[in-house]
């Protein structure tokens, strides 16, 4: 019942009432919008499901807009006269929310707090409704959850379309990189053009399995906007043959705009990209776990013992003397699908040995990191684990004595204290390192009286 899909950008400047002369700089995108609107009209969907990076988003939950109708306008972009009124497909929303609840999937309408339409939804609809106004809408935000969970949401959308019998067009709203020109909104980074080149190849070829393979560093440094939106779309087209057509790609203002259409062309069980990815990830993590040293192996066993049995792992026999006899601060970090899943540690030792420090901090990383829900048993097979054994922190007079590749940093003032480990992906400068550590402490890097300390670590990882 997913009859097709669209990838559309959402620059407000594309709307003539907003962009005026700017629209002359993006003629390829303007023409592609018109073709995409014609594509939507030809599919004659009863329902358009839109995933928007600017809809209400939560770190650990997908918001599905509730209610019967919604309104919006471009007032914040100096065009209040361009107004929108949409009718939601309440049956589709109710079925999808119920399916998510049944599957214990973190999505629904329970925390819908922003009824107004966002520009990530309105810009594409501005063009589509000119050619095809006769549809109901379902609007969904992104989340901070893994790419796997975004794909899974797409699968649930597909299942909902099958249950309701709706003719559904999926609209994946998303700009590409935001740092492709020095004059752009975020300046230039080499990762910007690299992301655009790579994503347009994958979207244009329908290579949805590749969407899982983008390093988190590339996604963050390119300052992309729509990747998770594209992954939801891929899930909605799971096991579906598609005919893809790239209508345009340009970056007139330093921000990438890509337009792609997808025609559903029947079932294709070989396009089960999530299933393949999960199988590959399990095999890769299992292979790496066989090379883990005693530090990482102990952290993995401790986390698994707690998640499965809610029991503290007794210290195994045969641990190295350094782990049994020496004390030190320890951080245990968990990653899943390339994303941080939990990280808890101690700056200075609070247990009687490094081994006991690892056991307790592995439990905390898996179950007590306030940024994440507790790790579930089915996630254990995907976890990559590292253990950092900290050296003694030392005072530094200024930032010139820091090096994010060699030293971790502690920023403190009064009772406020924030720590950042060294050699973290995406943290390449001292300024970034201090800014993040200060943010964790609730401090501003610009305020005076901040105490700086540095420390080295011995990192254990597969």
N, C-alpha and C positions, 0 to 999 in steps of 0.2 A: 504493500500500500504506500510505500515511499516511492512516489512517481519520479522524483528528481531532486536535485539539490543545487544550491548556488553558493559560491564564495563571493561575497561582496564587501568592499571597504566602506568606511563610514565617515569620510571627511566632510564636515559641514560646508566647507567651501565649494563642494560639488553642487550644492543647492543654489540655483541662480539668484534667488532672493537674498542669499547670504554672501556668496562668492563674488558676484558681479564680474569684475574683470578677471578674477582668479580662475574662473572656469575656462578661460582661454588657454591657460597653462596646462590643462588636464583634459584635452580634447579626446584622447584615447579612452580615458576612463568614462567621460561623459557618453561617448558613443557606446561603450560596453554596457553602461547602465541601461541604455535604451534597448539594446539587444537582449540583455538579461531579463528586462521587464517583458519583452515579447516572448521569451522562453517560458517565463512563469505563466503568462496568459495562455500559451499553447498547451501547457500541462493541466490547466483548469483545476487547480487544487481546491478542495473544500476548506482545507486548513493549511496555514503556513506556520511552521514551528521555527522560531528564530532563537539562536543562541547569541547573546550579545555580551561583549566584554565590559559594557558600561551599564548593564542591568545590575540590580542589587546582588552583591557577591559576598559570600562568607568563606572563611578559611576552610571549614570542614563540613560544608553543607551547600547543596545546590538549591537556589531559590527559584521556584516556579511561581510566576505571578498569578495571584488569585483574583477573585471578583468577576463580574460579568463584563465590564467595559473598562477602558482606560483612555486617558486623554494626554496630550502633550503639545508642545509648541517649541519653536526655535527662539524664544524670547532671550535666552542667554547668549544667543548668537546674533542679536540685533535684528531678528526677523519674527517678532511675535505674531505677525499676521499669518504665518504658515502654521496651521493648526492640524492636529490629528485627533481622531476619535475612532477607536477600534473596538470590536466586539470579540471577546475571548471565547474560545471553544471550551465551554465549561465541562462538557462531557469528556472531552479528551483530557483536560487538566485533572478532573476527578479520577479518571481511570489510571492516568500516569501516576498521580500521587498515591493512589491505593496500591498500585503495583510496587512502587518504591517501598511503601510501608511493609508490604508482604515480604519483600526480599530483604528487609532491614537495610535498605540502601538510603544514604543520607541526602534525600531530596524531597521537597514538598512545598506546600504553601503556608506552613505554620509560622514562618518568620518573615512573611512578606511585609515590608515596612515602607516601600517606596512605590506608590501606585502610579506616579507619573511616568510616561514613556521616556526612555533615554535616547540620546542621539544615535547610539549604536543600532537601535531599532528603527528610529524615524528616518535616518538618511536613506537606507536601502528602500524602505517602504514609500518614501517620497516618489521614487521612480516606478516602483512596481504597481502602486495603486493607480497611476495614470493609465496604465495599460490593462490592469486587472484589479478592480476594486472589490470583487465579490468573493471574499474569503473571511474566515475567522482566524484569530491569531492565538498562538501559544508562545509565551515569552519566558526564556530561561536564562539565568545568570551563570557565570562560571564559578569556580571555587579554587581554593588552594590545595585541593586534593590531587592525587597523582594523575598522570595521563591515563593510566589504566581505568581509574574511576570515571574520567570523562568519557572514555570509549564505552564503558559499561552503561552510562546514562544514555548514550546514543542507542545502544541495543534495547534499552527499556522503552525508548521513544518508538523504535521500530515495532516492538511487541505491542505497544499501545495502539499504533496505527492498525495493526492486524486485528486486534480485539474490537476496536471501534468500527473498522471497515472504512475509515476515512481515506480519501485521496489526499496525501500529504506531500507538500513541498518543504524541504528543509532549507532554511536560509542561515548560512554560517556567516555572521557579521564579524569582520576582523581586518584591521590594517596589518601591514607587515612590519618591517623594521622602521624605527623612528630616528635612526642616526646614519643617514646615507649622504648627507651633505654638511659641510661646515656651517652653512647658513641655515640648516634645519633646526628644529626645536631642541634637539639634544646634541648638536654638533655632529662630528663624523667619527665613526669607529669602523675599523675594517670588518668587524663582525656584521655590520649592517648589510652591505651588499652581499656578503657571503650567505647570510640567512635568506635573503630574498632569492638569490640564485637557486639555492638548495630547495626552498619550499615551493617555488614555482615549478621546478622540475618534478617534485613529488606530487603536488596537486594536479599539475597538468597531465601527468602520466597515470593518475589514479593509484599511485604507489602509497596507499594509506599505511601499510605496515612500517614504512620508514619514519612515520611521524613519532614513533616511540624512541627513535635512535638519536634524537637531537640532544647533545649535551646540555645540561642545565646552564652551564656557563655561556654557551652560545645564545640560548634563549634570553638570558638576563642581559648580556652585554649588547645584543642587537636591539634590545628594548622593543621586542615584538609585542604585538597586541592580540593577535587572533589565534595563536597556535592551539590553545585549549579548545577554542570554538571549533577549529577545523577537526580536532580529534573527536568531539561529540558528533559532528557530521559523519565522520568515518564510521563511528559505531552505529549510527542510524542506517548506514548502507552496508552493514556487516553481511557477508555472504551474498552480496548483490553484485552482479556484473554491471559496470558503468561505462558509459561513453562520455569521456571528458573532452571539453573544448576550452582552451584558454582564449578569452576575448580581449584581454589587455593586461599589461603590467607596466607601470611607470612609477617614478618617484619625483614628481615635480617640485615638491617642497622639502625634500629630504626624508619623506615618509613613503614607504612602499604601498602601492595600491594594486591589488591583483583581482581580476574578475574571471571566474571559472564557472562553467555550467556542467552539470552531470545528469545524464539521462539514465534512469534505471533500465537495465536490459536483461532482466530475468535473474534467476538464482545462480549463484556460483559458490558452492561449498568451499572451494579452495581459497576464497577471500575471507577466511576466518582469522583476521589479523591479531585479535586479542588472544585467542587460543594459542596461536603460534608464538606470540611474544611471551606469554606466560610459560609455555613449555621451554622456550630457549632460556629465559631468565632463571628458571628453576635449575636447569642443567648447568648454566654458567655459575650460579652461586654455589651449587653443590661442588662443582669442580674446584672453585676457589677455596671453599671451606676445607678441602683436603690438604691445602697448602698452608693453612693457618698455623701460626705458632701457638705456644701455650697460653699467651695473654689473650689473644682473640678467641681461641677455642674455649677458654674459661668464660669469657663474656657471653659467647653464644649459648653455652650450656646453661649459664645462670639465667639469661633472659628466657630461654625456652622452658626451663623448669618453673619459673614464676608464671609465665603466660599459660602453660598447660595445667599446672598443679597448684598454683598459688603457694609455692613452697620455696624457701631459701635453699639454694644448692649447698650441700656440705662441701668443704674443700676436698678435691680429689687427691689421691696419693700421687707422688712422683712429680710434683711441681718444681720448677727450678728454684734454687736457693734465693735468687734475687726477688722472686715473687713471695716467698714464704717468710723471709727474714728482714726485708727492707721495707721502710715506710716511704710513701710519696703520695702527692696528689695525683689523681687519675681522672681522665675524662673518657667516657664510653660514648661513641657516636654510632647511630644507626642510620642507614640510608636504604631507601626502597625506590627502585626504578630511577636511580640517579638523584633523587630528592631526599633532603634531610627528613628523617622520620622520628628522631629523638636524639637528644644530646644532653647528658647530665654528668657533672663531675665535681670534684673537690679541688680547690686551689692548693690546699695543704692537707696532709693526711688526717683522717678522723677514725680510721680503723687501725688494727694492729699490724697489718701487712698490706703490701700491694695487692696480693691475691684477694684478700677480703674487701679491699677498696673496689676492685673490679667487680666482684660479685654483687655488692650493694649498688654500685652505680649502673651496672647493666640492668638491674631490676628497675631502678629509677628511670633510666632512659626509655625503657619499654613501657612503663606504666605511669610515670609521674611528671613527665615533661608537660608543663601547662599549655604549651603551644599545640599539642597533639592529643588526639584520643589515644587510649591505651592500645598497644599492639594486640591484634587478634591472632589466634593460633594459625589461621590460614595464611597469614603474612610471613610467618617465620621462614618459610622456604625461599623468600625473596630478599631477605635482609642481608645487606652488606654491613660488616661491623669493623670498626677500628678502635683501638685503645691507645690513648696518649698518656704516657707517664711523664709528669711534669717535673722539671728542675725547680730549684728554689728561686722565687722571684727576686729581682734586683731593681733598685731604684735607677731611674734615668732622669736626667735634667731636662731634656727636650726631645722632640720627635726625631732629631737627626740620628739618635742612637738606636732607632728601631729599624727593623727589616721584616716585612710580613712573610717572607719566605723562610726566615730563620727563627724569628722570635714571635711568641704570642705576646699579647699586651693586656695589661690590667689598668683600667681607668677608674679612679675612685675619688670621691669627695665626701667627707663625713661618713655616713653609714651607707651611702650609695656606692655600688661597685659593679663594674661590668668587665667581663673577660672575653677575649677572642683568641682562639687557637691560631697557630701559624699554618701556612700552606693550605689555605682554603680556596677552593675554586671560585673565581670571580672577585677575589680580594687581592688586588695587585699592587696597591699603593699604601703607604703609611697613612695617608689622609683617610682612605676608605676604612682602614683597620681601626683607627681612632674613632671615626664617626660611628661605626657599628658598635664598638665597645661602649662608647658613651651612651648611645641610644639604649643599649641593654641595661645600663645603669640608671637611665632616666635623667641623663645629663646632656647639656649642649656642648659640643666641642669648642664653641666660642667663649664660654664662660671661664672666668679665671679660677685659679686655685685647684685645678684638677691634678691629681697625683698620677704619675705615669710609672709603671713597672713593666719590665719585660721578663720573659722566661723562655727557656728552650724545652723541647719535648723530645722524647723518644717515641716515635709512632710505630705501632704494630698493626699491620693490615695484610690481607692476603695479596 
